[in-house]
Amino acid sequence: MQKIILIILASIFLGCAKYQAPNLNITQKRFSVNIDGAIYLLYISKNDGYYFALFDPFGAPQSSKVLKNGTFKSTKFLPRNSFYDQLFIESLDILQKNLKVKEFILDNKKIRMVEI
């Protein structure tokens, strides 16, 4: 019983976690994102927060969010998807490490990000 309570509490607190965004000197970056064979375009810009816009191969927006004060907020009326939050965090890590290409696995999906 204690393990169940501990798991529930851990999942609640992890869902409320804030992300400490790096202070990057960028205006706008573009990435080609291959998610299990499907190609997406990711745009990142920085004003008073980091703005992320992800588009599918047909140009339809899949996610549009802003990262301010360590939390993501949707900027459009699109369904919430924590997968994209994790993807956006990985993209900031790529920018911080000044990489041009990164391959990784996220939620059992093979991801390849290439700066364009």
Backbone torsions as a table, in degrees:
resi	resn	phi	psi	omega
1	MET	NA	-40.1	-180.0
2	GLN	-65.2	-35.5	179.1
3	LYS	-65.6	-38.9	179.9
4	ILE	-64.8	-44.2	178.8
5	ILE	-63.1	-41.6	179.1
6	LEU	-62.6	-42.0	179.7
7	ILE	-65.0	-42.1	179.4
8	ILE	-63.6	-45.5	179.3
9	LEU	-64.0	-40.9	179.5
10	ALA	-63.0	-41.8	-179.6
11	SER	-67.7	-33.9	177.0
12	ILE	-65.3	-47.4	-178.1
13	PHE	-70.5	-33.9	177.9
14	LEU	-69.0	-32.6	177.4
15	GLY	-67.7	-23.5	-178.8
16	CYS	-99.4	9.1	-174.7
17	ALA	-66.5	145.0	176.1
18	LYS	-101.6	151.7	179.0
19	TYR	-109.1	128.8	178.4
20	GLN	-84.9	100.7	-177.3
21	ALA	-74.8	138.3	177.0
22	PRO	-71.7	156.5	177.3
23	ASN	-93.2	93.6	-176.7
24	LEU	-99.4	146.0	179.2
25	ASN	-95.4	75.8	179.8
26	ILE	-130.0	156.3	170.0
27	THR	-108.0	-50.2	175.6
28	GLN	-153.5	140.4	176.6
29	LYS	-133.1	152.0	177.3
30	ARG	-126.4	142.8	178.1
31	PHE	-132.3	143.8	165.4
32	SER	-93.2	125.0	-175.7
33	VAL	-118.9	116.9	177.4
34	ASN	-98.8	113.6	179.0
35	ILE	-113.7	104.2	-179.1
36	ASP	50.3	43.1	175.5
37	GLY	93.7	-13.8	177.7
38	ALA	-94.5	133.9	-176.8
39	ILE	-96.3	129.0	177.2
40	TYR	-123.2	159.7	172.9
41	LEU	-111.2	132.1	178.8
42	LEU	-119.6	125.6	175.7
43	TYR	-111.1	134.3	177.2
44	ILE	-126.6	130.2	174.3
45	SER	-134.3	158.3	-177.7
46	LYS	-128.9	123.0	170.9
47	ASN	-123.4	-104.6	174.4
48	ASP	-91.3	-0.2	174.9
49	GLY	-159.5	179.5	176.7
50	TYR	-94.4	125.9	178.9
51	TYR	-105.5	132.0	-178.6
52	PHE	-122.3	134.8	174.8
53	ALA	-136.4	122.4	-178.3
54	LEU	-115.4	128.3	-177.5
55	PHE	-120.7	141.3	178.6
56	ASP	-79.5	178.5	-177.5
57	PRO	-60.9	-19.6	179.5
58	PHE	-93.2	0.7	179.6
59	GLY	87.6	6.9	179.1
60	ALA	-83.0	134.9	179.7
61	PRO	-67.7	134.3	176.9
62	GLN	-102.6	-32.4	179.0
63	SER	-157.3	141.3	175.6
64	SER	-142.8	109.4	-173.8
65	LYS	-137.7	161.0	173.7
66	VAL	-123.8	140.8	176.0
67	LEU	-108.5	108.2	178.0
68	LYS	-131.0	138.2	177.6
69	ASN	51.7	35.1	174.6
70	GLY	82.1	3.8	179.7
71	THR	-129.1	148.4	177.9
72	PHE	-89.5	140.7	173.7
73	LYS	-134.8	136.9	178.1
74	SER	-71.7	141.7	177.8
75	THR	-106.6	-8.3	178.3
76	LYS	-130.8	171.4	177.7
77	PHE	-88.5	68.8	178.5
78	LEU	-115.5	153.0	179.7
79	PRO	-61.4	145.4	177.6
80	ARG	-71.7	141.7	179.1
81	ASN	-152.3	108.8	-178.2
82	SER	-67.7	-19.7	176.0
83	PHE	-58.6	-42.8	-179.5
84	TYR	-68.4	-34.2	175.4
85	ASP	-58.5	-45.7	179.6
86	GLN	-65.5	-37.8	178.3
87	LEU	-64.3	-41.5	179.7
88	PHE	-66.6	-37.2	176.7
89	ILE	-63.6	-41.7	176.8
90	GLU	-62.2	-37.4	-179.6
91	SER	-66.1	-36.4	176.1
92	LEU	-66.5	-35.9	176.8
93	ASP	-63.8	-38.9	177.5
94	ILE	-62.8	-44.3	179.3
95	LEU	-65.9	-39.7	-179.2
96	GLN	-64.9	-37.3	-180.0
97	LYS	-87.0	-0.4	178.1
98	ASN	58.3	41.7	177.1
99	LEU	-90.8	153.1	175.7
100	LYS	-101.5	-25.6	-178.4
101	VAL	-140.0	139.6	174.4
102	LYS	-147.9	134.4	174.9
103	GLU	-116.3	136.8	-179.4
104	PHE	-159.4	170.9	178.0
105	ILE	-113.2	133.5	-179.2
106	LEU	-138.5	119.9	-177.2
107	ASP	51.0	46.4	179.3
108	ASN	61.6	22.6	175.8
109	LYS	-116.8	134.9	179.2
110	LYS	-81.8	123.9	-176.8
111	ILE	-117.3	137.2	171.5
112	ARG	-132.7	116.9	180.0
113	MET	-109.4	131.6	-179.8
114	VAL	-130.6	125.8	176.6
115	GLU	-71.5	134.9	179.5
116	ILE	-122.4	NA	NA
